């Protein structure tokens, strides 16, 4: 069976009560994103990992990789934690993924009380892969392999994959309250995105690249400048202001803190981050 294996990042640093709350928010955010993208999926959680079952793996990956709080994900084949099953599944998985004459390595990790070590998994699975592809003239290279196959054993199951897909990371959207974000230009859009990455749900003033921000928050709201005063439970105002323009900002007219996420970035850095956001390359 093929599943999408999801890992979070900063959430793991939190205390147990906070971590559990953030884990719940993150799952809800994934379900919201999948629903907005029209992807049917079932999500389970155990041992600091989310496991997504769906018939549309590619669509699921495109959808979930936009969710703040996720550090990385992998498309993985699932088998039991029995060593022979791991070896057979890894050997099958490698067919077509290791080309003629390439070198490869197996990197294994495990959690649980299995009667073997991570080194045992790497050695045995690597041997099975080598035998299955021996006719291609492949070789083992543990330092700089052309292809790496990962085996992650967790309790009674094992997950086999060959790629870590980068995601935006940060904290789950909505876990840090709400802010008003001004998005009148590229710097404003990047500033709003950066605060969203820190877990803030943004109410956006302005119309620059709203669709881009909504890609990361399907529930994003755009409000009129005149309605900012009536918004309740707002923790701050976010402005896309550069250092050279800081003197023109009157922070005293706001009753909440004012944040300048890109103030330490020059225009080239803002452009680079903006392009990464557009292309989903973090």
C-alpha positions in Angstrom: 0.0 0.0 0.0 1.2 3.5 -0.9 0.7 6.3 1.6 1.9 9.9 2.2 4.0 10.1 5.3 4.0 13.6 6.9 6.5 15.0 9.4 6.2 18.2 11.4 9.1 20.3 12.6 8.8 23.0 15.3 5.8 21.3 17.0 8.1 18.7 18.3 9.9 21.3 20.5 6.7 22.2 22.4 5.5 20.9 25.8 3.2 17.9 25.7 -0.1 19.9 26.2 0.9 22.5 23.6 2.2 19.9 21.2 -1.0 17.9 21.3 -3.1 21.0 20.6 -0.8 22.0 17.7 -1.0 18.4 16.3 -4.8 18.6 16.3 -4.7 22.0 14.6 -2.3 20.7 12.0 -4.5 17.8 11.2 -7.5 20.0 10.8 -5.5 22.3 8.5 -4.5 19.4 6.3 -8.1 18.2 6.0 -9.2 21.8 5.1 -6.5 22.1 2.4 -7.4 18.7 1.0 -11.1 19.5 0.9 -10.4 22.8 -0.8 -8.4 21.0 -3.5 -11.0 18.3 -3.9 -8.8 15.5 -2.6 -10.5 12.7 -0.7 -8.2 11.3 2.0 -8.1 9.6 5.4 -5.5 10.9 7.9 -4.3 9.0 11.0 -1.7 10.0 13.5 0.8 8.1 15.6 4.4 8.5 16.9 4.8 12.1 15.7 3.8 11.2 12.1 0.7 11.6 10.0 -0.3 8.9 7.6 -2.5 9.9 4.7 -4.3 7.3 2.6 -5.8 8.4 -0.7 -6.3 7.2 -4.2 -4.8 10.5 -5.6 -1.3 10.4 -4.2 0.1 13.2 -6.6 -2.8 15.5 -5.8 -2.4 14.8 -2.1 1.3 15.8 -2.2 0.5 19.0 -4.1 -2.1 19.9 -1.6 -0.5 19.0 1.7 2.9 20.5 0.9 1.3 23.9 1.2 0.3 23.4 4.8 2.2 25.4 7.4 3.7 23.4 10.2 4.8 20.5 8.0 8.5 20.1 7.6 8.6 17.4 5.0 6.6 14.5 3.5 7.4 11.3 1.6 5.4 9.0 -0.7 6.1 5.6 1.0 5.3 2.0 0.5 4.0 0.3 3.7 4.8 -3.2 4.9 5.0 -5.0 8.2 8.0 -4.7 10.5 9.0 -8.3 9.8 12.6 -8.2 8.4 11.8 -10.5 5.5 8.8 -8.4 4.6 11.0 -5.3 4.7 13.6 -6.9 2.4 11.0 -8.1 -0.1 9.2 -4.7 -0.2 12.5 -2.8 -0.5 13.7 -5.0 -3.3 10.4 -4.6 -5.2 10.4 -0.9 -4.6 14.0 -0.5 -6.0 13.1 -2.0 -9.4 12.9 0.9 -11.9 14.3 3.4 -9.4 18.0 2.4 -9.6 19.4 2.7 -13.1 22.0 0.8 -14.9 25.4 1.1 -13.2 24.3 3.4 -10.5 25.4 3.3 -6.9 23.0 3.1 -4.0 22.7 3.2 -0.2 20.0 2.3 2.3 19.4 4.6 5.2 17.4 3.0 8.0 15.9 4.2 11.3 13.5 2.6 13.7 11.4 3.2 16.8 10.0 0.3 18.8 11.1 -3.0 20.3 12.0 -4.9 17.2 14.5 -7.8 17.5 17.0 -6.0 15.2 18.9 -2.7 14.9 18.8 0.1 12.3 22.1 -1.2 11.0 20.6 -4.7 10.6 17.8 -3.2 8.5 20.2 -1.2 6.3 22.4 -4.3 5.7 19.6 -6.8 5.0 17.5 -4.5 2.9 20.6 -3.3 1.0 21.5 -6.9 0.3 18.0 -7.7 -1.0 18.1 -4.6 -3.3 21.5 -5.5 -4.6 20.5 -9.1 -5.4 17.3 -7.9 -7.2 19.2 -5.4 -9.4 22.5 -7.3 -9.7 22.0 -7.7 -13.5 22.2 -3.9 -13.8 25.8 -3.7 -12.5 24.8 -1.6 -9.5 27.1 -1.1 -6.6 26.9 0.1 -3.0 28.2 3.5 -2.0 27.4 4.6 1.6 29.1 8.0 1.2 27.9 9.5 -2.1 25.4 7.2 -3.6 23.5 8.0 -6.8 20.3 6.8 -5.2 19.3 6.6 -1.5 16.4 4.4 -0.4 15.1 5.1 3.1 13.5 2.6 5.5 11.7 3.9 8.5 10.4 1.3 10.9 7.8 2.3 13.5 6.5 -0.3 15.8 4.8 -3.0 13.7 5.1 -1.2 10.3 7.8 -0.1 8.0 7.8 2.7 5.4 10.0 2.6 2.4 10.7 5.8 0.3 13.3 7.6 -1.8 12.6 11.2 -1.3 12.0 13.9 1.3 9.7 16.6 -0.2 10.3 20.0 1.4 7.4 21.8 2.9 7.1 25.4 4.4 7.6 24.3 8.0 6.8 26.9 10.7 3.8 26.6 13.0 0.2 25.5 12.2 -1.9 28.3 10.7 -4.3 29.7 13.4 -2.2 28.5 16.4 -0.9 32.0 17.1 -4.0 34.1 16.7 -5.0 36.6 14.1 -3.3 39.6 12.5 -4.2 42.2 10.0 -1.8 42.1 7.0 -1.4 44.8 4.5 -0.7 43.4 1.0 -0.4 46.3 -1.5 2.8 45.0 -3.2 5.2 42.1 -3.4 6.9 43.0 -0.1 3.5 43.1 1.6 2.5 39.7 0.2 5.8 38.2 1.4 5.3 39.8 4.9 1.8 38.3 5.2 3.1 34.9 4.1 5.9 35.0 6.7 3.5 35.8 9.5 1.2 33.0 8.3 4.1 30.7 8.4 4.6 31.7 12.1 1.0 30.4 12.8 -0.9 33.7 12.5 -4.2 33.7 10.5 -4.2 36.8 8.4 -7.0 39.2 7.6 -5.7 40.9 4.4 -6.1 44.5 3.5 -5.2 45.2 -0.1 -5.4 43.1 -3.3 -1.9 42.2 -4.3 -1.5 38.4 -5.0 -4.5 37.4 -2.9 -4.7 34.1 -4.8 -1.2 33.3 -3.9 -1.9 33.8 -0.2 -5.1 31.9 -0.5 -3.2 29.0 -1.9 -1.7 28.6 1.6 -4.9 29.4 3.4 -8.1 28.4 1.6 -10.2 30.3 4.2 -8.2 33.6 3.8 -10.4 36.7 4.3 -9.9 40.0 2.6 -11.3 43.0 4.5 -11.7 46.7 3.7 -9.3 49.2 5.3 -12.2 50.9 6.9 -13.2 47.7 8.8 -9.9 47.1 10.5 -10.9 49.1 13.6 -13.9 46.7 14.2 -11.9 43.5 14.1 -11.8 41.7 17.4 -9.0 39.7 18.9 -6.4 41.1 16.6 -2.9 40.6 17.9 -1.0 42.9 15.5 -0.7 44.7 12.2 1.7 43.4 9.6 3.3 45.8 7.1 5.5 45.2 4.1 7.9 48.0 4.9 11.6 48.2 4.0 14.2 49.8 6.3 14.5 52.9 4.1 10.8 53.5 4.3 10.4 52.9 8.0 10.4 56.6 8.9 7.2 57.1 6.9 5.2 54.6 9.1 3.2 56.0 12.0 2.9 53.1 14.4 1.1 55.3 17.0 -2.2 55.2 15.1 -2.4 51.5 15.9 -3.6 50.1 19.3 -1.8 46.8 18.7 1.8 45.9 17.9 3.1 46.6 14.4 5.2 43.9 12.7 7.7 44.4 9.8 8.8 40.8 8.8 10.8 41.9 5.8 12.4 45.0 7.2 15.8 43.3 7.3 15.6 42.1 3.7 16.6 44.0 0.6 14.5 43.9 -2.5 16.6 41.1 -4.0 16.0 38.9 -1.0 12.3 39.7 -1.0 12.1 38.8 -4.7 14.0 35.5 -4.1 11.6 34.5 -1.3 8.6 35.5 -3.3 9.7 33.3 -6.2 10.2 30.4 -3.8 6.7 30.9 -2.4 5.2 31.0 -6.0 7.2 27.8 -7.0 6.7 26.1 -3.6 10.4 25.6 -3.2 11.4 26.4 0.4 
